[in-house]
Amino acid sequence: MPEWLFDFLSGPTIKIAEAIWNSSMRLIIKLVCSTPQKFSTGTWAFVKENLYPWAEGIGLSALNLFFMIAFLKAVSNLHQNITLEMVIEAMIKVVVLNVLLVKGLDVIKKIFEMASAMAGTAVMIEPPAFFTGDVDVGSVMFFWIYGLFYFLVAMVCAFLILITLYSRYIKLYLLVVTFPLAMPSITGGRGIEGTAYAWMKSFLSNTFEIVVIALAIAIAGRITSGISIFTSDSAIFNAFDGFAQALNSMIYMILMAVSVKGAPTFLNKTFNL
């Protein structure tokens, strides 16, 4: 069937849906392989030059506060004497914390770059082809019946994936700003230092979430590719094979959106983050 005839018979929804999904997938692949530094250079500059120094100043002040809290807790504990080991441990924490506050931003940037490189390797997929070249009576019938629904699925699924990726970058910028605020709690002793560990878990979860998303995109694309419910060699069945491929294309979009949306939950449960 000529392409112009298929466009006429199937209506405009297929072309609109194709444009939305393919353009969204190209943007999604680009976002997967990007770092917060490159995602929005203006936002990164604002975080780095304005917000981070402000938070770092508060963190340096809080370092002394948490250290004094830990010292007073140790002194007031009549069941346990202050030992040399406790003093050495406290000094080590202070030294480590000072190094983190001075070099922390550089370490964070390196981890961002590492996660981005891993995601770029994991995705290993071009923007997936939309629908199929198998144009027949079945595909025309599909788009006449489900054309509007097909368009809505393409738009909603692309929107959900993009929202998931954009919200991740916002969380990463917030984590960078809160880094100097959370780290000083390391010197606060048991019960207080949990704040720093909670930040570390949240940082690792949100940073490497992109790797799981990249894997979900690559795997979902390969699971649905080439699947057809019509396996007969009959000419009658082959005439409706396009219906199955168009349906498979819609399932592919839904599967990818659900997989990407569930990637953070999967990562947190798998690694207890």
Long-range contacts (C-beta under 8 A, 24 or more apart in sequence): 1-135, 1-136, 1-140, 3-135, 6-135, 6-139, 6-140, 9-140, 9-144, 10-139, 10-140, 10-143, 10-144, 10-147, 11-143, 11-144, 11-147, 13-143, 13-147, 13-148, 13-150, 13-151, 14-131, 14-143, 14-147, 14-150, 14-151, 16-151, 17-130, 17-150, 17-151, 17-153, 17-154, 17-155, 18-130, 18-131, 18-154, 20-151, 20-154, 20-155, 20-158, 21-130, 21-154, 21-157, 21-158, 21-253, 22-127, 22-130, 24-158, 24-159, 24-161, 24-162, 25-127, 25-128, 25-158, 26-127, 27-162, 28-158, 28-161, 28-162, 28-165, 28-217, 29-123, 29-125, 29-126, 29-127, 29-217, 31-162, 31-165, 31-166, 31-169, 32-119, 32-120, 32-123, 32-165, 32-210, 32-213, 32-214, 32-217, 33-116, 33-119, 33-120, 33-123, 34-116, 35-109, 35-112, 35-113, 35-115, 35-116, 36-112, 36-169, 36-172, 36-173, 36-176, 37-109, 37-112, 39-169, 40-169, 43-173, 44-173, 47-173, 47-176, 47-177, 48-105, 48-176, 51-177, 52-105, 52-176, 52-177, 52-179, 52-180, 55-177, 55-178, 55-179, 55-180, 55-181, 56-101, 56-180, 58-180, 58-181, 59-101, 59-179, 59-180, 59-181, 59-183, 59-184, 60-101, 60-180, 60-184, 62-181, 62-184, 62-185, 63-94, 63-97, 63-98, 63-101, 63-184, 63-187, 65-184, 66-184, 66-185, 66-186, 66-187, 66-188, 66-192, 67-94, 67-187, 67-188, 69-188, 69-189, 69-192, 70-187, 70-188, 70-189, 70-192, 73-189, 74-189, 90-187, 93-186, 93-187, 94-187, 96-186, 97-183, 97-184, 97-186, 97-187, 100-183, 101-180, 101-183, 104-179, 104-180, 104-183, 105-176, 105-179, 108-176, 108-179, 108-203, 111-203, 111-207, 112-172, 112-207, 115-207, 115-208, 115-210, 115-211, 116-210, 118-208, 118-211, 118-214, 119-210, 119-211, 119-213, 119-214, 120-214, 122-211, 122-214, 122-215, 122-218, 123-214, 123-215, 123-217, 123-218, 124-218, 125-217, 125-218, 125-221, 128-221, 128-225, 128-252, 130-249, 131-245, 131-246, 131-249, 132-242, 132-245, 132-246, 132-249, 134-241, 134-242, 134-245, 135-242, 136-238, 136-239, 136-240, 136-241, 136-242, 137-239, 137-240, 137-242, 138-239, 138-240, 138-241, 138-242, 138-243, 138-244, 138-246, 139-242, 139-243, 139-245, 139-246, 140-242, 141-240, 141-243, 142-242, 142-243, 142-246, 142-247, 143-246, 146-246, 146-250, 150-246, 150-250, 153-250, 153-253, 153-254, 154-253, 156-257, 157-253, 157-254, 157-256, 157-257, 158-253, 158-257, 160-257, 160-260, 160-261, 161-256, 161-257, 161-260, 161-261, 164-213, 164-260, 164-261, 164-263, 164-264, 165-210, 165-213, 165-260, 168-206, 168-209, 168-210, 171-206, 172-206, 172-207, 175-199, 175-202, 175-203, 175-206, 179-203, 201-273, 202-273, 204-271, 204-273, 205-264, 205-267, 205-268, 205-271, 205-273, 206-264, 208-267, 209-263, 209-264, 209-267, 212-263, 212-264, 212-266, 212-267, 213-260, 213-263, 216-256, 216-259, 216-260, 216-262, 216-263, 217-256, 217-259, 217-260, 219-259, 220-252, 220-255, 220-256, 220-259, 221-252, 221-256, 223-255, 224-248, 224-249, 224-251, 224-252, 224-255, 225-252
